[in-house]
Amino acid sequence: MPTSQQALKRASGYLTLGCAITILISITASQILLGLALATLLASRTRLRLPRIWIPLTFFLAGTFLSMFFSPSPLHGLPQVKKMYVFFTLLVVCSTVTDLIRVRRLVLVWSGIAGLVAIFGLVQVTTRLYELHVQHGDVYEYYVAHRFTGFMSHVMTFSGEDMVVLLMLVSFLFFACDIPKPVLIAGAACAILLGGILLAAGARTVWLGVAVAGLWLLWNWRPWTAVAGPVTILLFLWVVPGPVHDRFLSLVHPRKDVDSNEFRIICIRTGERMIQAHPWLGIGLDETKYHFLDYLPPDTRRPLPPGFYQHLHDIYLQYAAERGVPTLLVFLWLLGIILLDSYRALQRLPEGRSDQRFILHGGIATVIGVMVAGLFEANLADSEVLTMFLVVVACAYTAGEKVLPATIPSGPA
């Protein structure tokens, strides 16, 4: 390869890492760097690489376009079509981040940035709640209405990103090799900070995602911790008073017109009616927010309880309602292949710690966390969360390729 092409390939690699890192801070900066990474990658004439999930991914994108084409108002779907640009993340990461040392460094940088944000967030949340307590205001209502969002615009986006970083960091601490003691101590402290701000953010759907994905990591690290860890956390949430304790109890005892339980049930029932009416191609991209009231169940109480009715707060329900059941099934096929390929690669690894093991376990945990949280939130509809998800998936395939080469076929030079 000529020197100029090598330079372009190196530049694409650095730009790709920049895209992955800045997603924690700015979606605009991240997407600009993604565009530059893609342009320099193509200019370098590097052999392009994609994991074998490109097949279901192609069908998923085709189903998305069909839904838009047959939509009553195709222009409403343009914002969703623009988000497809994010899927180039999979291509540039697989094609340029082929060294597992880079993945290791990426996870550590992610953790450092997220840890600093968590420190600021915990201080801010504690200060605000203390001031409100002194003023004898309703602490819980204020807590729910003014949750910490980091650099993001919404608490669910921040929490989704925090979940990915936390799971990858814990996997690093459990399974990576040759971790210097200072890094181990700093990483453990950072994991505690990330867990703390996640609890303080009060995103219950992400709590569930982290809980289930965390069980996977704990069981594969030390099976007894898969019992001791959750019991310790549940006791903490149950015993320690405060808004986080109340938020935990709201899973089964929600406060009317404060917690989102009731309006989520309305979204589920409305989404089911949309799917029944449009099972094959869906109601159309982004049409759920324009026709939500048209599909409300007749027995829904009015006025509607407070909540955000612009989407259905369930990624599976959202995809089925706006894109059709076949496209949802393709999406599930895609997720299933990722889990299967990562698990098969893990089974072929030699015993002991390794960077491959930590990346593969982290990849599986991330997919599990996103899938569980997606039952109650349209998390992959956020470009920020989708970008991080694709970065982790690409890294998992890069790690797995060492033992299952066929999982990342190369394109033409």
C-alpha positions as CSV (number, residue, x, y, z in Angstrom):
1,M,0.0,0.0,0.0
2,P,1.4,3.4,-1.0
3,T,2.5,5.7,1.9
4,S,-0.3,8.2,1.2
5,Q,-2.9,5.5,1.5
6,Q,-1.3,4.2,4.7
7,A,-1.5,7.8,6.1
8,L,-5.2,8.0,5.1
9,K,-5.9,4.7,6.8
10,R,-4.2,5.8,10.0
11,A,-6.1,9.1,9.9
12,S,-9.4,7.2,9.4
13,G,-8.5,5.1,12.5
14,Y,-7.9,8.1,14.6
15,L,-11.0,9.9,13.3
16,T,-13.1,6.7,14.1
17,L,-11.8,6.7,17.7
18,G,-12.6,10.4,17.9
19,C,-16.1,9.7,16.7
20,A,-16.5,7.0,19.3
21,I,-15.1,9.1,22.2
22,T,-16.9,12.4,21.4
23,I,-20.3,10.7,21.4
24,L,-20.3,11.0,25.2
25,I,-20.0,14.8,24.8
26,S,-21.5,16.0,21.5
27,I,-23.5,14.1,18.9
28,T,-22.7,16.9,16.3
29,A,-18.9,16.5,16.8
30,S,-19.2,12.7,16.7
31,Q,-21.1,12.7,13.5
32,I,-18.7,15.2,11.8
33,L,-15.8,12.9,12.8
34,L,-17.8,9.9,11.5
35,G,-18.2,11.6,8.1
36,L,-14.4,12.4,8.0
37,A,-13.5,8.9,9.0
38,L,-15.7,7.4,6.3
39,A,-14.3,9.8,3.6
40,T,-10.6,9.1,4.5
41,L,-11.4,5.3,4.7
42,L,-12.8,5.3,1.2
43,A,-10.0,7.5,-0.1
44,S,-7.4,5.1,1.4
45,R,-8.8,2.2,-0.6
46,T,-8.5,0.0,2.4
47,R,-10.3,-3.3,2.2
48,L,-13.7,-2.7,3.8
49,R,-14.8,-5.1,6.5
50,L,-18.3,-5.7,7.9
51,P,-19.5,-8.4,10.3
52,R,-21.9,-10.9,8.9
53,I,-24.9,-9.1,10.5
54,W,-24.8,-7.0,7.3
55,I,-27.4,-9.4,5.9
56,P,-30.2,-8.8,8.5
57,L,-29.1,-5.2,8.7
58,T,-29.7,-4.8,5.0
59,F,-33.2,-6.3,5.3
60,F,-33.9,-4.1,8.3
61,L,-32.9,-0.9,6.4
62,A,-34.9,-2.1,3.4
63,G,-38.0,-2.6,5.6
64,T,-37.5,0.9,7.0
65,F,-37.4,2.4,3.5
66,L,-40.5,0.4,2.4
67,S,-42.4,1.7,5.5
68,M,-41.5,5.2,4.5
69,F,-42.4,4.7,0.9
70,F,-45.9,3.4,1.7
71,S,-46.4,5.9,4.5
72,P,-49.3,8.3,4.1
73,S,-46.8,11.2,4.7
74,P,-43.3,10.0,3.6
75,L,-41.7,13.3,4.5
76,H,-42.5,12.7,8.2
77,G,-39.9,9.8,8.1
78,L,-37.0,11.9,6.9
79,P,-35.5,12.3,10.4
80,Q,-35.4,8.5,10.8
81,V,-33.8,8.1,7.4
82,K,-31.1,10.6,8.3
83,K,-30.3,8.5,11.4
84,M,-29.3,5.7,9.1
85,Y,-26.1,7.6,8.6
86,V,-25.1,6.4,12.1
87,F,-24.9,2.8,10.8
88,F,-21.7,3.7,8.9
89,T,-20.2,3.5,12.4
90,L,-20.2,-0.3,12.1
91,L,-18.2,-0.1,8.8
92,V,-15.5,2.4,9.9
93,V,-14.9,0.7,13.3
94,C,-14.7,-2.8,11.8
95,S,-12.4,-1.6,9.0
96,T,-10.0,0.5,11.1
97,V,-10.1,-0.6,14.7
98,T,-8.5,-4.1,14.2
99,D,-6.1,-3.8,17.1
100,L,-7.5,-4.9,20.5
101,I,-5.2,-2.6,22.3
102,R,-7.2,0.3,20.7
103,V,-10.4,-1.2,22.0
104,R,-8.9,-1.4,25.5
105,R,-7.8,2.2,25.4
106,L,-11.2,3.3,24.1
107,V,-13.0,1.7,27.0
108,L,-10.6,3.3,29.5
109,V,-11.1,6.7,27.8
110,W,-14.9,6.2,27.9
111,S,-14.7,5.3,31.5
112,G,-12.5,8.4,32.4
113,I,-14.9,10.8,30.7
114,A,-18.0,9.2,32.1
115,G,-16.4,9.1,35.6
116,L,-15.7,12.8,35.5
117,V,-19.3,13.5,34.4
118,A,-20.6,11.2,37.2
119,I,-18.6,13.1,39.8
120,F,-20.1,16.4,38.6
121,G,-23.6,14.8,38.4
122,L,-23.6,13.3,41.9
123,V,-22.4,16.6,43.4
124,Q,-25.1,18.6,41.5
125,V,-27.9,16.1,42.4
126,T,-26.9,16.0,46.0
127,T,-26.7,19.8,46.3
128,R,-30.1,20.4,44.6
129,L,-31.9,17.9,46.7
130,Y,-30.4,19.2,49.9
131,E,-31.4,22.8,49.0
132,L,-34.9,21.6,48.2
133,H,-35.1,19.7,51.5
134,V,-34.1,22.8,53.4
135,Q,-36.9,24.7,51.6
136,H,-39.4,22.0,52.5
137,G,-40.3,21.3,48.9
138,D,-41.5,18.0,47.5
139,V,-38.2,16.3,47.0
140,Y,-39.4,13.3,45.0
141,E,-41.4,15.4,42.5
142,Y,-38.5,17.7,42.0
143,Y,-36.1,14.7,41.6
144,V,-38.2,13.1,38.9
145,A,-38.7,16.4,37.0
146,H,-35.1,17.5,37.2
147,R,-32.9,14.5,36.7
148,F,-29.3,14.7,35.6
149,T,-28.6,14.4,31.9
150,G,-24.9,15.0,31.6
151,F,-24.0,16.4,28.2
152,M,-27.1,14.9,26.7
153,S,-30.5,16.5,26.2
154,H,-32.5,13.7,28.0
155,V,-32.0,11.5,31.0
156,M,-32.7,8.3,29.1
157,T,-30.0,9.1,26.5
158,F,-27.5,9.9,29.2
159,S,-28.5,6.7,31.2
160,G,-28.2,4.6,28.0
161,E,-24.7,5.8,27.4
162,D,-23.8,5.4,31.0
163,M,-25.0,1.8,30.9
164,V,-22.8,0.9,27.9
165,V,-19.7,2.4,29.5
166,L,-20.4,0.7,32.9
167,L,-20.9,-2.7,31.4
168,M,-17.8,-2.5,29.3
169,L,-15.7,-1.2,32.2
170,V,-17.0,-4.0,34.6
171,S,-16.2,-6.6,31.9
172,F,-12.7,-5.0,31.6
173,L,-12.1,-5.3,35.3
174,F,-13.4,-8.9,35.5
175,F,-11.8,-10.4,32.4
176,A,-9.0,-8.3,30.8
177,C,-5.4,-9.3,31.2
178,D,-2.4,-7.5,32.6
179,I,-4.3,-4.7,34.4
180,P,-1.8,-2.5,36.3
181,K,-2.8,-2.1,40.0
182,P,-3.4,1.7,39.7
183,V,-5.7,1.2,36.7
184,L,-7.5,-1.6,38.5
185,I,-8.1,0.7,41.5
186,A,-9.1,3.7,39.4
187,G,-11.4,1.5,37.3
188,A,-13.2,0.1,40.3
189,A,-13.7,3.6,41.7
190,C,-15.0,4.7,38.3
191,A,-17.4,1.8,38.1
192,I,-18.8,2.8,41.5
193,L,-19.2,6.4,40.3
194,L,-21.0,5.3,37.2
195,G,-23.3,3.0,39.1
196,G,-24.0,5.8,41.6
197,I,-25.0,8.4,38.9
198,L,-27.1,5.7,37.2
199,L,-29.1,5.2,40.4
200,A,-29.3,9.0,40.9
201,A,-30.6,9.5,37.4
202,G,-33.6,7.3,38.2
203,A,-34.0,5.7,34.8
204,R,-35.7,2.5,35.9
205,T,-35.7,0.9,32.5
206,V,-31.9,1.2,32.4
207,W,-31.7,-0.1,35.9
208,L,-33.4,-3.3,34.7
209,G,-31.0,-3.5,31.7
210,V,-27.9,-3.2,33.8
211,A,-29.3,-5.7,36.4
212,V,-29.9,-8.4,33.8
213,A,-26.7,-7.7,31.9
214,G,-24.8,-7.5,35.1
215,L,-25.9,-11.0,36.1
216,W,-24.3,-12.3,32.9
217,L,-21.0,-10.7,33.8
218,L,-21.1,-11.7,37.5
219,W,-22.1,-15.3,36.7
220,N,-19.2,-15.7,34.3
221,W,-16.7,-14.0,36.7
222,R,-17.7,-15.6,40.0
223,P,-21.0,-17.5,40.0
224,W,-21.6,-16.8,43.7
225,T,-21.5,-13.0,43.0
226,A,-24.6,-13.4,40.7
227,V,-26.6,-13.9,43.9
228,A,-24.6,-11.7,46.4
229,G,-24.3,-8.7,44.1
230,P,-28.1,-8.2,43.4
231,V,-29.1,-9.0,47.0
232,T,-26.7,-6.3,48.2
233,I,-28.0,-3.7,45.8
234,L,-31.6,-4.5,46.5
235,L,-31.0,-4.2,50.2
236,F,-29.4,-0.9,49.7
237,L,-32.3,0.4,47.6
238,W,-34.8,-0.9,50.1
239,V,-33.2,0.3,53.3
240,V,-31.6,3.7,52.4
241,P,-34.3,6.4,52.4
242,G,-34.5,9.1,49.8
243,P,-35.8,9.8,46.3
244,V,-33.8,6.9,44.8
245,H,-35.5,4.5,47.3
246,D,-38.9,6.0,46.4
247,R,-38.1,5.7,42.7
248,F,-37.3,2.0,43.2
249,L,-40.6,1.4,45.0
250,S,-42.4,3.2,42.1
251,L,-41.8,0.1,40.0
252,V,-44.7,-1.5,41.8
253,H,-46.2,1.5,43.7
254,P,-46.1,4.5,41.3
255,R,-47.1,8.0,42.4
256,K,-50.1,9.1,40.2
257,D,-49.2,11.8,37.6
258,V,-45.6,11.8,38.8
259,D,-44.2,8.3,37.8
260,S,-44.6,7.2,34.2
261,N,-46.2,3.8,34.7
262,E,-49.7,4.7,33.7
263,F,-48.9,6.6,30.5
264,R,-46.5,3.7,29.4
265,I,-49.4,1.3,29.6
266,I,-51.5,3.6,27.4
267,C,-48.6,3.7,24.9
268,I,-48.4,-0.1,24.9
269,R,-52.2,-0.5,24.3
270,T,-52.1,2.2,21.6
271,G,-49.2,0.6,19.8
272,E,-50.9,-2.7,19.8
273,R,-53.9,-1.2,18.0
274,M,-51.5,0.4,15.4
275,I,-49.9,-3.0,14.8
276,Q,-53.3,-4.7,14.4
277,A,-54.3,-2.1,11.8
278,H,-50.9,-2.1,9.9
279,P,-49.1,-5.4,10.5
280,W,-47.0,-5.7,7.4
281,L,-45.4,-2.3,6.7
282,G,-46.5,-0.4,9.8
283,I,-48.1,3.0,10.1
284,G,-45.0,4.7,8.6
285,L,-41.8,6.2,9.9
286,D,-42.5,8.6,12.8
287,E,-46.2,8.4,12.1
288,T,-46.8,7.2,15.7
289,K,-46.6,10.7,17.0
290,Y,-48.9,12.1,14.3
291,H,-51.6,9.5,14.7
292,F,-51.3,8.5,18.4
293,L,-54.7,10.0,19.3
294,D,-56.3,8.1,16.4
295,Y,-55.4,4.8,17.9
296,L,-56.1,5.5,21.6
297,P,-58.2,2.7,23.2
298,P,-61.8,4.0,23.7
299,D,-61.6,3.4,27.5
300,T,-58.6,5.6,28.0
301,R,-59.2,8.2,30.7
302,R,-59.1,11.8,29.8
303,P,-57.3,14.1,30.3
304,L,-54.3,11.8,29.5
305,P,-51.8,11.4,32.4
306,P,-48.6,13.4,32.0
307,G,-46.1,11.8,29.7
308,F,-44.3,12.0,26.4
309,Y,-46.6,10.6,23.7
310,Q,-44.3,11.2,20.7
311,H,-43.2,7.5,20.6
312,L,-44.3,4.2,22.2
313,H,-41.5,3.9,24.8
314,D,-40.7,0.3,23.7
315,I,-38.2,-0.3,20.8
316,Y,-39.9,-3.5,19.7
317,L,-43.4,-2.0,19.8
318,Q,-42.1,1.1,18.1
319,Y,-40.5,-0.8,15.2
320,A,-43.5,-3.1,14.7
321,A,-45.9,-0.2,14.8
322,E,-44.1,2.2,12.4
323,R,-42.2,-0.4,10.2
324,G,-44.2,-3.6,10.4
325,V,-43.9,-6.9,12.1
326,P,-41.6,-8.4,9.4
327,T,-39.0,-5.6,10.0
328,L,-39.2,-6.2,13.8
329,L,-38.5,-9.9,13.2
330,V,-35.5,-9.0,11.1
331,F,-34.3,-6.7,13.9
332,L,-34.6,-9.6,16.4
333,W,-32.7,-11.9,14.0
334,L,-29.9,-9.3,13.9
335,L,-29.6,-9.2,17.7
336,G,-29.7,-12.9,17.9
337,I,-26.8,-13.3,15.5
338,I,-24.7,-10.9,17.5
339,L,-25.3,-12.8,20.7
340,L,-24.7,-16.2,19.0
341,D,-21.5,-15.1,17.2
342,S,-20.1,-13.6,20.4
343,Y,-21.0,-16.6,22.5
344,R,-19.5,-19.0,20.0
345,A,-16.3,-17.0,19.9
346,L,-16.1,-17.1,23.7
347,Q,-16.5,-20.8,23.8
348,R,-13.4,-21.2,21.6
349,L,-11.2,-19.0,23.7
350,P,-8.5,-20.6,25.9
351,E,-9.1,-20.4,29.7
352,G,-7.9,-17.3,31.5
353,R,-8.1,-13.6,31.2
354,S,-7.6,-11.9,27.9
355,D,-8.6,-8.7,26.0
356,Q,-10.7,-10.9,23.7
357,R,-12.6,-12.3,26.6
358,F,-13.4,-8.9,28.1
359,I,-14.5,-7.4,24.8
360,L,-16.8,-10.4,24.0
361,H,-18.3,-10.5,27.5
362,G,-18.8,-6.8,27.4
363,G,-20.4,-7.0,23.9
364,I,-22.9,-9.7,25.1
365,A,-23.7,-7.7,28.2
366,T,-24.3,-4.5,26.2
367,V,-26.6,-6.3,23.8
368,I,-28.5,-7.9,26.7
369,G,-28.7,-4.5,28.5
370,V,-30.0,-2.7,25.4
371,M,-32.5,-5.5,24.7
372,V,-33.9,-5.5,28.3
373,A,-34.0,-1.7,28.6
374,G,-35.6,-1.6,25.1
375,L,-38.7,-3.3,26.5
376,F,-39.6,0.0,28.2
377,E,-37.8,2.6,26.1
378,A,-37.0,3.3,22.4
379,N,-33.3,3.4,23.3
380,L,-31.9,2.6,19.9
381,A,-33.9,5.4,18.3
382,D,-31.4,7.7,20.0
383,S,-28.4,8.3,17.7
384,E,-26.1,8.6,20.7
385,V,-27.0,5.2,22.2
386,L,-27.1,3.6,18.8
387,T,-23.6,4.9,18.0
388,M,-22.2,3.4,21.2
389,F,-24.1,0.2,20.6
390,L,-22.6,-0.2,17.1
391,V,-19.1,0.6,18.3
392,V,-19.3,-2.2,20.9
393,V,-20.8,-4.6,18.4
394,A,-18.0,-3.9,15.9
395,C,-15.4,-4.3,18.6
396,A,-16.9,-7.6,19.7
397,Y,-16.7,-8.9,16.1
398,T,-13.1,-7.7,15.8
399,A,-12.3,-9.7,19.0
400,G,-14.2,-12.7,17.9
401,E,-12.6,-12.7,14.4
402,K,-9.4,-14.1,15.9
403,V,-11.2,-17.4,16.6
404,L,-14.1,-17.2,14.1
405,P,-12.6,-15.5,11.0
406,A,-15.7,-16.0,8.9
407,T,-17.7,-13.5,11.1
408,I,-16.1,-10.5,9.4
409,P,-15.7,-11.1,5.7
410,S,-13.7,-8.5,3.8
411,G,-15.0,-6.6,0.8
412,P,-13.0,-5.8,-2.3
413,A,-9.8,-3.7,-2.0
